[in-house]
Amino acid sequence: MVSLKDIAKASGVSVATVSKAINDHSDISIQTKKRVREIADKMGYRPNAAAQALKTNRTNNIGVLFVDDANSGLTHDYFNHVLDGFKRTAEDNGFDITFINGSKNRANNMTYLSHAIYRGFDGVMVACVDFSDPQVDELVKSSIPLVTIDHIFNNRIAIVSDNVKGMRDLTRYAILMGHRKIAYVHGLPSSVTQARLSSFYKTLSEANVTIPDEYVMPVPYRNTDETYKATCQLLDLPNPPTCIFYPDDFAAFGGINAIRERGLRIPEDISVAGYDGIELARRITPLLTTIVQDTEKIGALAASKLIELINNPKTTLIERVVVEGTLEKGGSILTV
């Protein structure tokens, strides 16, 4: 490892001068700074991160808290694209990211907040967690700069998908295609689920469409087994729906399997729709009707807003930023 002493010897100056050149002190000439830095670069010198953190009170490291109920981790079709956008934007701005240990079986028994403090994170991004968890609440109420995705807290920046518009667009399209018997297999309770469910009912009401209560049932997100079972229940009804919405594209595959096992065709016999616009859903026949979320924008905005808050805490607005998705009409909803 190259030391300041090595650079001083190669430059013909004192160790103190090397330190001042690297740390951009004003009491040495620009020419000396330039020469010392060029020699340091050629020698492969890299500042010690721990020492830099002590001097600047910054680590240039952002924590990411991501814990989903299905334990899908980075295989999560939607959030892995959000995280990719976040990571690339953070790295473009000189920040590293580190995942906060979200395992309930973590050996060190540290809370999310204590982990963030221990790691010295400059800020934290929170996505896809149980937002009612007391540990999450403790972290949100701390003084650490923080941004959330798809959940809103007072006095915290939030980047949220426009779930109201997305569900409205999807429901209006199904109605436009002639469907009046529309079922909705929705996700478990969350702010995202509530926004979509309210928008679904409101859009139906505005079109004077009434559906029976048994057309609406909850299942966990990304759970194909549960959507399979829910679809079977819907198909067994005396008056089954002509169109079924699913909580997300991945979960929709369970419903599609149930429909095809009955010998029914999509969309000729029954129409279906997902949500999110994952890549896999664009590789099936017929192309799945869905709301394509702008995951790259969501992740990039979360990173840029958090970095702005870290760098300018007094002037950065604490706001909710809404990101719209787009309707992919696909081919899984047919006119009736």
C-alpha positions in Angstrom: 0.0 0.0 0.0 1.3 3.4 -1.0 1.8 5.8 1.9 2.1 9.6 2.2 5.8 9.0 3.1 6.3 7.2 -0.2 4.7 10.0 -2.2 6.7 12.6 -0.3 10.0 10.8 -1.2 9.0 10.5 -4.9 7.9 14.2 -5.0 10.8 15.6 -3.1 8.6 17.4 -0.6 7.6 16.8 3.0 4.8 14.5 4.2 2.9 17.5 5.4 3.0 19.0 1.9 1.7 15.8 0.4 -1.1 15.7 2.9 -2.0 19.4 2.1 -1.9 18.7 -1.6 -4.2 15.7 -1.4 -6.6 17.4 0.9 -6.6 20.6 -1.2 -5.3 23.0 1.4 -4.9 26.6 0.3 -1.4 27.3 1.8 0.5 25.5 -1.0 0.7 26.4 -4.7 -1.5 25.1 -7.4 1.5 23.8 -9.2 2.7 21.8 -6.2 -0.8 20.3 -5.7 -1.0 19.3 -9.3 2.5 17.7 -9.3 2.0 15.8 -6.0 -1.5 14.5 -7.1 -0.1 13.3 -10.4 2.7 11.4 -8.7 0.2 10.0 -6.2 -2.1 8.8 -9.0 0.8 7.2 -10.9 1.8 5.4 -7.7 -1.7 4.1 -7.2 -2.4 6.0 -4.0 -5.9 5.7 -2.6 -7.0 7.6 0.6 -8.0 5.4 3.5 -11.8 5.4 3.7 -11.9 5.2 7.5 -9.4 8.1 7.8 -11.4 10.2 5.3 -14.6 9.5 7.2 -13.1 10.8 10.4 -12.0 14.0 8.7 -15.2 14.7 6.8 -17.8 13.0 9.0 -18.9 11.3 5.8 -18.5 7.7 4.6 -20.0 8.1 1.1 -22.0 5.0 1.9 -25.8 4.6 1.7 -27.7 1.9 3.4 -30.5 0.0 1.7 -33.3 -1.6 3.7 -35.1 -4.1 1.6 -37.0 -7.0 3.2 -40.0 -8.6 1.4 -42.3 -11.2 3.0 -41.5 -13.8 0.3 -37.8 -13.6 1.0 -37.2 -13.2 -2.7 -34.3 -10.8 -2.2 -32.7 -9.5 -5.4 -34.7 -11.9 -7.5 -37.8 -9.7 -6.9 -38.9 -8.9 -10.4 -40.0 -5.3 -9.7 -37.7 -4.1 -6.9 -34.5 -5.5 -8.4 -34.9 -3.0 -11.3 -35.7 -0.2 -8.8 -32.6 -1.1 -6.8 -30.5 -1.2 -10.0 -31.6 2.3 -10.9 -30.8 3.4 -7.4 -27.4 1.8 -7.3 -26.2 3.2 -10.6 -27.3 6.7 -9.7 -25.7 6.5 -6.3 -22.4 5.2 -7.8 -22.4 7.9 -10.5 -22.5 10.4 -7.6 -19.6 8.8 -5.7 -21.6 6.7 -3.2 -21.4 3.0 -2.4 -24.5 1.1 -1.2 -24.7 -1.5 1.5 -27.7 -3.6 2.4 -28.9 -3.4 6.0 -29.3 -6.8 7.4 -33.0 -7.4 7.4 -33.0 -11.1 8.5 -35.2 -11.8 11.5 -32.5 -14.3 12.5 -29.6 -11.9 12.3 -26.9 -13.1 14.8 -25.8 -9.6 16.0 -29.3 -8.7 17.2 -28.8 -5.2 16.0 -31.9 -3.1 15.1 -32.1 -1.4 11.7 -31.1 1.9 13.3 -28.2 0.5 15.3 -26.9 -1.2 12.1 -27.2 2.1 10.2 -25.3 4.0 12.9 -22.7 1.2 13.2 -22.0 1.4 9.5 -21.9 5.1 9.5 -24.3 5.5 6.6 -24.7 9.0 5.2 -28.3 8.1 4.4 -30.8 5.2 4.0 -33.2 4.1 1.4 -36.2 2.0 2.6 -38.2 -0.2 0.2 -40.4 -3.2 0.4 -40.5 -3.7 4.2 -43.2 -4.1 6.8 -43.6 -0.3 7.4 -45.5 -1.0 10.6 -42.4 -2.7 12.1 -41.3 -0.8 15.2 -37.7 -1.1 14.0 -38.6 0.7 10.8 -40.5 3.3 12.8 -37.4 3.8 14.9 -35.2 4.3 11.8 -37.7 6.7 10.2 -37.8 8.8 13.3 -34.1 9.1 13.6 -32.0 12.0 12.3 -30.4 10.0 9.5 -31.3 11.3 6.0 -33.8 8.9 4.5 -36.0 8.3 1.5 -38.8 5.7 1.2 -40.2 4.0 -1.9 -44.0 3.4 -2.2 -44.8 4.4 1.4 -45.3 7.9 2.9 -44.1 9.1 6.3 -44.4 12.6 7.7 -41.3 14.6 7.2 -39.6 12.1 5.0 -39.0 12.1 1.2 -41.1 9.5 -0.6 -40.9 8.2 -4.2 -44.2 6.6 -5.0 -45.8 4.9 -8.0 -49.0 6.5 -9.2 -51.1 3.5 -8.2 -54.4 5.4 -8.3 -53.9 6.3 -12.0 -52.5 3.0 -12.9 -55.4 1.1 -11.6 -57.8 3.6 -13.0 -56.3 3.2 -16.5 -56.4 -0.6 -16.2 -60.0 -0.7 -15.0 -61.2 1.8 -17.7 -59.5 -0.3 -20.4 -61.3 -3.5 -19.3 -64.6 -1.6 -19.2 -63.9 -0.1 -22.6 -63.4 -3.7 -23.9 -66.9 -4.5 -22.7 -66.2 -6.2 -19.4 -68.7 -5.7 -16.5 -67.8 -8.8 -14.5 -64.3 -7.8 -13.4 -62.7 -9.6 -10.4 -59.7 -8.3 -8.5 -57.3 -10.6 -6.7 -55.4 -8.0 -4.8 -52.3 -7.9 -2.6 -52.3 -8.0 1.2 -52.9 -4.7 3.1 -50.4 -1.9 2.5 -50.6 1.6 1.3 -50.0 0.4 -2.3 -52.9 -2.1 -2.0 -55.2 0.5 -0.5 -54.6 3.0 -3.3 -55.2 0.4 -6.0 -58.3 -1.1 -4.4 -59.9 2.3 -3.8 -59.1 3.4 -7.4 -60.6 0.1 -8.7 -63.9 0.6 -6.8 -64.1 4.3 -7.7 -63.5 3.6 -11.4 -66.2 0.9 -11.4 -68.6 3.3 -9.6 -68.0 6.1 -12.1 -68.9 3.7 -14.9 -72.0 2.4 -13.1 -70.5 -1.1 -12.8 -71.3 -3.1 -9.7 -69.5 -6.3 -8.8 -70.3 -8.9 -6.1 -68.1 -9.0 -3.0 -66.8 -12.5 -3.9 -65.1 -11.0 -6.9 -62.6 -9.3 -4.7 -60.1 -11.3 -2.6 -56.7 -10.8 -1.0 -53.5 -12.9 -1.6 -49.9 -12.1 -0.9 -47.9 -10.4 -3.6 -45.9 -12.6 -5.9 -47.6 -15.7 -4.6 -48.5 -18.0 -7.5 -50.0 -20.7 -5.3 -52.5 -18.4 -3.7 -53.5 -16.8 -7.0 -54.0 -20.3 -8.4 -56.4 -21.1 -5.5 -58.2 -17.7 -5.7 -58.7 -18.2 -9.5 -60.2 -21.6 -9.0 -62.6 -20.1 -6.5 -63.6 -17.4 -9.0 -64.1 -19.9 -11.8 -66.3 -22.1 -9.5 -68.7 -19.2 -8.8 -72.2 -19.6 -10.3 -71.6 -16.4 -12.2 -67.9 -16.2 -12.8 -66.1 -13.1 -13.9 -65.1 -12.5 -17.5 -61.9 -10.6 -16.5 -59.6 -11.1 -13.6 -57.0 -8.6 -12.3 -54.0 -9.9 -10.4 -51.8 -8.1 -7.8 -48.7 -8.3 -9.9 -47.4 -9.9 -13.1 -45.6 -12.7 -11.3 -48.6 -13.7 -9.3 -50.7 -13.6 -12.4 -48.9 -16.8 -13.7 -50.6 -18.8 -10.9 -54.0 -17.6 -12.2 -53.1 -18.2 -15.8 -52.1 -21.8 -14.9 -55.5 -22.4 -13.1 -57.4 -21.0 -16.1 -55.5 -23.2 -18.6 -55.9 -26.3 -16.5 -59.6 -25.9 -16.8 -59.2 -26.0 -20.6 -60.1 -22.3 -20.9 -58.4 -20.0 -23.3 -56.9 -16.5 -22.6 -58.4 -14.2 -23.8 -61.0 -16.0 -25.8 -62.8 -17.5 -22.8 -61.5 -15.2 -20.0 -59.4 -12.1 -19.9 -56.6 -11.4 -17.4 -54.3 -8.5 -16.4 -51.3 -8.1 -14.1 -49.4 -5.1 -12.7 -45.8 -3.9 -12.9 -44.7 -4.8 -16.4 -41.9 -7.3 -15.5 -39.8 -8.6 -18.4 -41.1 -12.2 -18.0 -44.7 -11.0 -18.6 -43.5 -9.6 -22.0 -42.3 -13.0 -23.1 -45.5 -14.9 -22.9 -48.4 -15.4 -25.4 -50.7 -13.6 -25.3 -48.7 -10.6 -24.1 -50.0 -9.8 -20.7 -52.1 -6.7 -20.3 -50.5 -4.7 -17.4 -49.3 -1.4 -16.0 -45.6 -1.0 -16.8 -43.9 0.8 -13.9 -41.0 3.1 -14.6 -38.6 1.2 -12.2 -35.5 2.9 -13.5 -36.9 6.4 -12.8 -38.2 5.4 -9.4 -34.8 4.1 -8.3 -32.8 7.0 -9.8 -35.1 9.6 -8.3 -34.8 7.9 -4.9 -31.0 8.0 -5.1 -30.8 11.6 -6.4 -33.3 13.0 -3.8 -31.5 11.2 -1.0 -28.1 12.5 -2.1 -29.5 16.0 -2.4 -30.7 15.7 1.2 -27.3 14.4 2.4 -25.4 17.2 0.7 -27.9 20.0 1.4 -30.0 19.1 4.4 -31.2 22.6 5.1 -32.5 23.4 1.6 -33.8 20.1 0.3 -37.5 19.9 0.1 -39.2 17.0 2.0 -41.7 16.0 -0.7 -43.6 13.1 -2.2 -42.6 12.5 -5.8 -45.2 10.5 -7.9 -44.0 8.4 -10.9 -46.6 7.4 -13.4 -46.7 4.0 -15.1 -48.1 3.3 -18.6 -50.8 0.9 -19.7 -49.5 -2.0 -21.8 -52.7 -3.2 -23.6 -51.1 -6.5 -24.5 -53.4 -9.2 -25.7 -54.8 -10.9 -22.6 -58.0 -8.7 -22.5 -60.4 -9.4 -25.3 -63.6 -7.5 -26.2 -66.8 -9.2 -24.9 
